[in-house]
Amino acid sequence: MRLGFLGSGNMATALARGIGEPVLAFDPLAERAQALADATGGEAVADARTLAERADVVVLAHKPGQLADAAVEVAPTAKAIVSILGGVETAALRATYPDRPVVRLMPNTPAAVGKGVIAVAVEPGGVAALPPAEQQLRAALLEQLRRCATVVELPEAQLAAATAVFGVLPAYVALIAEATVDAAVRHGLPPAEAGLMIAAGIEGSAALLRQQGHDTLAVRRAVTSPGGSTARGLRALDRGGVREALQSAFDAVVDVS
């Protein structure tokens, strides 16, 4: 199943790299399409119409507001549609691309290194209500996605909240790492070594959390002795309002997703 990416930005590139197969790419900025093609051993094509004609599945990775304009070139010949457009619901996709399979999903950038999370929308009625041909295409697509991500199928109404869980998480983790490096440097550690330790520590902590069945309390208790350094650090984070800040950030993301 050959994917054709209509748009070659960061999220498209992460997803294509993670899947790890040659793709077709088109982008109004030709150099971006060529970079995506080079990264996957694929091919940059001259226009959106050619992409739609040659791809088995067109992946919509353009700006959400360009949905109707892009369809002028793509809709006549596209065989199937996958959308990673934020905020564009499946009903709008089906109206724009009638009479063909449509799958809406939201990935995140760690898919590029095989550690992504992808939420796949389930419409009212469930997957079983879809035509058999669309169910088969969906199953084949999800098999490809599992090469690079944990795939979770969710009711479409929950996709905005899912985006606030994992879509923005790389930026949050990077911010925490950045602030921790700043603090480490202030206490005499070299920036490169601090960054190395923080990245490894985040990776190990995530693996530990998964091993513990996502029991956050168990992970915290295992490293927190009464009156010890971790306990003092956690109290400082609470005084700084870290929980309230994360709640506010979640709400801000959901409000516009």
Secondary structure, DSSP 8 states (H G I E B T S, - for coil): --EEEE--SHHHHHHHHHHTS--EEE-SSHHHHHHHHHHHT-EE-SSHHHHHHH-SEEEE-S-GGGHHHHHHHHTTT-S-EEE--TT--HHHHHHHSTTS-EEEEE--GGGGGT-EEEEEEE-TT-GGGS-HHHHHHHHHHHHHHTTTEEEEEEEGGGHHHHIIIIISHHHHHHHHHHHHHHHHHHTT--HHHHHHHHHHHHHHHHHHHHHTTT-HHHHHHHH--TTSHHHHHHHHHHHTTHHHHHHHHHHHHHHH-
